Amino acid sequence: MRAGGATACRAHPKVLKNVAKQLEDHNVISAQELQIARLMGIVATNSVASLGFSDGILFPYELSAGGPGSPRVIPKAAVASVASRRPKKWKVHAIALLVDFSDNKGIRRAKYFEKLLFDKANPNSMTNFYRQLSYGALDLTGEVIGYMRAPQPYGYYTASESGTGTNYPNNTPGLLHDALTIFCRSDNLARFDSDDDGFVDAIFLIHAGRGAEAESNPTKRKNMIWSHKWTLPQPFVHQGVKVFGYSTEPENGRVGVFSHEFGHLLGLPDLYDTTFRSHGI
């Protein structure tokens, strides 16, 4: 799949199986998965995906191509909008917020994630992955902050929908808003807006515990957060700097899941490892 539409090739059967299972388990798929599902007859052609969920939407709707009355699924326009803002040498200073809960306490410390994500001396860090992938064009740095204790228990945010339900604030966007509110009581977001466009460069919401995608029991999975890229219903604003698009990952996640979700924050589509032999992309 390309960001702007399907190729002439039929999707791999394992990809189709994965898309069908996502629909069955969660009724939420990305814009790219929706295109596959439509072409293969898995869903009706007039079906829509949750706007901003694992697609190219990074900025509020009024700043993206289109506007009122435009289709809800607009990955091509969104990716083009992102590309137009992107310099040849791209500096990204990300913020990673560690969040735990009264009934789900975090274990791994900030230093672990600093090495995993942003350590240039670690050849297997996410920073070095994207440096190699971009031939040195992307300079990714970041800060890991927390843990911050969420004001509500874990189940308040998972809401039996893996944190991907649309009943805000009983979802992951609600958790991010709470985490940002705590952070901004004693700090600000200005240093995470490297290009001065008024939006943070990238934000990772790292929650305590495992990711729902790693849980085989469907009942348990509903009560765990599923790793994803999504957007807030409205931008969170503090001292003129906004947060809109975000990604979330579990504290036990490997570099693969962070790199995959960060790719969505760069405007990349879903890329699947159909052999299940690697950490993913």
C-alpha positions as CSV (number, residue, x, y, z in Angstrom):
1,M,0.0,0.0,0.0
2,R,1.1,3.6,-0.7
3,A,-0.1,6.4,1.5
4,G,-2.2,7.8,-1.3
5,G,-3.9,4.5,-2.4
6,A,-3.6,0.9,-3.3
7,T,-1.0,-0.7,-5.6
8,A,-2.0,-3.2,-8.1
9,C,-0.8,-6.0,-5.9
10,R,-3.2,-8.0,-3.7
11,A,-2.3,-7.7,0.0
12,H,-0.6,-10.7,1.6
13,P,-3.1,-13.2,3.2
14,K,-1.5,-12.7,6.6
15,V,-2.1,-9.0,6.3
16,L,-5.7,-9.6,5.4
17,K,-6.1,-11.9,8.3
18,N,-4.6,-9.3,10.6
19,V,-6.9,-6.6,9.4
20,A,-10.0,-8.8,9.8
21,K,-8.9,-9.7,13.3
22,Q,-8.4,-6.0,14.2
23,L,-12.0,-5.3,13.1
24,E,-13.3,-8.3,15.0
25,D,-11.5,-7.5,18.2
26,H,-11.6,-3.7,18.3
27,N,-13.6,-2.3,15.4
28,V,-10.7,0.1,14.9
29,I,-8.3,0.1,12.0
30,S,-5.9,2.6,10.4
31,A,-6.7,4.5,7.2
32,Q,-4.2,2.3,5.3
33,E,-5.9,-0.9,6.7
34,L,-9.3,0.5,5.7
35,Q,-8.1,0.9,2.1
36,I,-7.0,-2.8,2.1
37,A,-10.2,-3.9,3.7
38,R,-12.4,-2.1,1.2
39,L,-10.5,-3.5,-1.8
40,M,-10.7,-7.0,-0.5
41,G,-14.4,-6.7,0.5
42,I,-13.8,-7.1,4.2
43,V,-15.8,-3.9,4.9
44,A,-18.2,-1.8,3.0
45,T,-16.8,0.9,0.7
46,N,-18.6,3.6,2.7
47,S,-16.9,2.6,6.0
48,V,-14.8,5.1,7.9
49,A,-11.8,4.7,10.3
50,S,-11.2,6.7,13.4
51,L,-9.7,10.0,12.2
52,G,-6.1,10.3,13.3
53,F,-5.7,6.6,14.3
54,S,-2.4,5.2,12.9
55,D,-2.7,7.4,9.8
56,G,-1.0,10.6,8.5
57,I,-3.1,13.0,10.5
58,L,-0.7,15.1,12.6
59,F,-2.3,18.5,12.8
60,P,-5.8,19.6,13.7
61,Y,-8.3,19.1,10.9
62,E,-8.5,22.8,10.0
63,L,-4.8,22.8,9.3
64,S,-4.9,19.7,7.1
65,A,-5.9,19.7,3.4
66,G,-9.7,19.6,3.1
67,G,-12.1,21.0,5.7
68,P,-15.7,20.7,6.6
69,G,-17.4,18.3,4.3
70,S,-14.2,16.6,3.2
71,P,-13.8,12.8,3.6
72,R,-12.9,11.7,7.2
73,V,-10.2,9.4,5.9
74,I,-7.6,11.6,4.2
75,P,-4.2,10.0,4.5
76,K,-2.9,11.3,1.2
77,A,-3.7,14.9,1.9
78,A,-2.4,14.6,5.4
79,V,0.9,13.0,4.4
80,A,1.4,15.7,1.7
81,S,0.8,18.4,4.3
82,V,3.4,16.8,6.6
83,A,5.9,16.5,3.7
84,S,5.5,20.2,2.8
85,R,6.5,21.1,6.4
86,R,9.6,18.9,6.4
87,P,13.1,20.4,5.9
88,K,15.9,18.4,4.2
89,K,17.7,18.2,7.6
90,W,15.1,17.5,10.2
91,K,15.6,17.9,13.9
92,V,13.1,16.3,16.3
93,H,13.3,16.8,20.0
94,A,10.7,14.4,21.5
95,I,9.1,14.2,24.9
96,A,8.5,10.7,26.4
97,L,6.1,10.8,29.4
98,L,6.2,7.8,31.7
99,V,2.7,7.2,33.3
100,D,1.6,4.7,35.9
101,F,-1.5,4.1,38.0
102,S,-2.5,3.3,41.5
103,D,-3.4,-0.2,40.4
104,N,-0.7,-0.7,37.8
105,K,2.7,0.6,38.9
106,G,5.6,1.3,36.6
107,I,8.9,-0.7,37.0
108,R,11.4,0.4,34.4
109,R,13.1,3.7,35.0
110,A,13.7,6.7,32.8
111,K,17.3,5.7,32.1
112,Y,16.2,2.5,30.5
113,F,14.1,4.4,28.0
114,E,16.7,7.1,27.4
115,K,19.1,4.3,26.2
116,L,16.4,2.4,24.2
117,L,15.1,5.5,22.4
118,F,17.5,8.4,22.2
119,D,21.0,7.1,23.1
120,K,23.3,7.8,20.1
121,A,26.0,5.6,21.7
122,N,23.5,2.6,21.6
123,P,23.6,1.2,18.0
124,N,20.2,-0.4,18.6
125,S,18.4,2.8,19.8
126,M,15.5,4.2,17.9
127,T,17.5,7.4,17.2
128,N,20.1,5.3,15.4
129,F,17.5,3.3,13.6
130,Y,16.0,6.5,12.0
131,R,19.4,8.0,11.5
132,Q,20.4,5.1,9.3
133,L,16.9,4.9,7.7
134,S,17.1,8.6,6.7
135,Y,20.7,8.5,5.7
136,G,21.5,11.0,8.4
137,A,18.7,13.5,7.5
138,L,16.7,12.9,10.7
139,D,18.3,14.0,14.0
140,L,16.1,12.5,16.8
141,T,16.8,13.5,20.4
142,G,14.5,13.4,23.4
143,E,13.8,13.5,27.1
144,V,12.2,10.9,29.3
145,I,10.1,12.3,32.1
146,G,8.3,10.5,35.0
147,Y,6.8,8.4,36.3
148,M,3.7,10.5,36.7
149,R,0.8,9.0,38.6
150,A,-2.5,9.2,36.6
151,P,-5.3,10.6,38.7
152,Q,-7.6,7.7,37.7
153,P,-7.1,3.9,37.9
154,Y,-5.9,2.0,34.8
155,G,-9.4,0.7,33.9
156,Y,-10.8,4.2,33.7
157,Y,-8.7,4.8,30.6
158,T,-8.9,1.3,29.0
159,A,-12.7,1.3,29.5
160,S,-12.9,-2.3,28.2
161,E,-11.9,-1.0,24.7
162,S,-8.0,-1.3,25.0
163,G,-7.9,2.5,25.4
164,T,-9.0,3.1,21.9
165,G,-12.7,3.9,22.5
166,T,-14.2,7.2,21.5
167,N,-15.8,8.1,24.8
168,Y,-13.3,10.8,25.9
169,P,-11.8,11.0,28.5
170,N,-12.2,7.3,29.1
171,N,-9.5,6.4,26.6
172,T,-5.8,7.0,25.9
173,P,-6.3,10.6,24.7
174,G,-7.9,11.3,28.1
175,L,-4.8,9.7,29.8
176,L,-2.5,11.9,27.7
177,H,-4.4,15.0,28.7
178,D,-4.1,14.1,32.4
179,A,-0.4,13.3,32.0
180,L,0.3,16.6,30.2
181,T,-1.7,18.5,32.8
182,I,0.6,17.1,35.6
183,F,3.7,17.8,33.6
184,C,2.8,21.4,32.8
185,R,2.3,22.2,36.5
186,S,6.0,22.4,36.9
187,D,7.4,22.5,33.4
188,N,6.6,23.6,29.8
189,L,6.6,22.3,26.3
190,A,8.6,25.0,24.5
191,R,11.8,23.1,24.1
192,F,10.0,20.2,22.4
193,D,9.0,22.5,19.5
194,S,12.2,22.6,17.5
195,D,10.8,24.2,14.4
196,D,8.7,26.8,16.1
197,D,5.5,25.7,14.4
198,G,3.5,25.8,17.6
199,F,3.3,22.0,18.0
200,V,5.6,19.6,19.9
201,D,7.8,17.7,17.5
202,A,6.8,14.2,18.9
203,I,5.4,12.8,22.1
204,F,5.5,9.3,23.4
205,L,3.0,8.3,26.1
206,I,4.7,5.3,27.8
207,H,2.3,3.5,30.1
208,A,3.0,1.0,32.9
209,G,2.5,-2.7,32.1
210,R,2.3,-4.7,28.9
211,G,0.6,-3.7,25.6
212,A,-2.7,-5.2,24.7
213,E,-1.3,-6.3,21.3
214,A,0.9,-8.8,23.2
215,E,-2.0,-10.4,25.1
216,S,-3.6,-13.4,23.5
217,N,-6.6,-13.5,25.9
218,P,-9.3,-11.3,24.4
219,T,-10.9,-10.6,27.7
220,K,-7.6,-9.4,29.3
221,R,-6.7,-7.5,26.2
222,K,-9.7,-5.3,26.4
223,N,-8.4,-4.0,29.8
224,M,-5.0,-3.1,28.5
225,I,-3.9,-0.2,26.3
226,W,-3.2,-1.1,22.7
227,S,-0.1,0.6,21.2
228,H,-1.1,3.2,18.6
229,K,-0.7,6.6,17.1
230,W,-3.8,8.8,17.5
231,T,-4.8,12.5,18.1
232,L,-6.4,14.4,20.9
233,P,-10.0,15.6,20.3
234,Q,-8.7,19.1,20.6
235,P,-5.1,20.3,20.9
236,F,-3.7,20.5,24.4
237,V,-2.2,24.0,24.7
238,H,0.3,25.3,27.3
239,Q,2.0,28.7,26.9
240,G,1.3,28.7,23.2
241,V,2.7,25.2,22.4
242,K,0.2,22.5,21.3
243,V,0.0,18.7,21.5
244,F,-2.3,17.0,19.0
245,G,-0.8,13.8,17.5
246,Y,0.8,11.3,19.8
247,S,1.9,7.7,20.1
248,T,1.6,5.4,23.1
249,E,3.6,2.3,23.9
250,P,4.0,-0.1,26.9
251,E,6.9,0.1,29.4
252,N,8.0,-3.5,28.3
253,G,7.9,-2.6,24.6
254,R,10.9,-3.2,22.5
255,V,12.4,-0.7,20.1
256,G,10.3,-2.1,17.3
257,V,7.0,-0.9,18.7
258,F,8.3,2.5,19.5
259,S,9.9,2.8,16.0
260,H,6.7,1.7,14.4
261,E,4.4,4.2,16.2
262,F,6.9,7.0,15.8
263,G,6.8,6.3,12.0
264,H,3.1,7.2,12.1
265,L,4.1,10.5,13.7
266,L,6.4,11.1,10.7
267,G,3.4,10.4,8.4
268,L,4.4,6.8,7.5
269,P,1.7,4.2,6.8
270,D,1.5,0.8,8.5
271,L,4.3,-1.5,7.5
272,Y,3.9,-5.2,8.5
273,D,6.3,-8.0,9.2
274,T,4.2,-10.9,7.9
275,T,6.8,-13.5,9.0
276,F,6.7,-12.5,12.7
277,R,10.4,-13.0,12.8
278,S,11.6,-9.5,13.6
279,H,10.7,-6.8,16.1
280,G,8.5,-5.0,13.5
281,I,8.9,-1.7,11.7
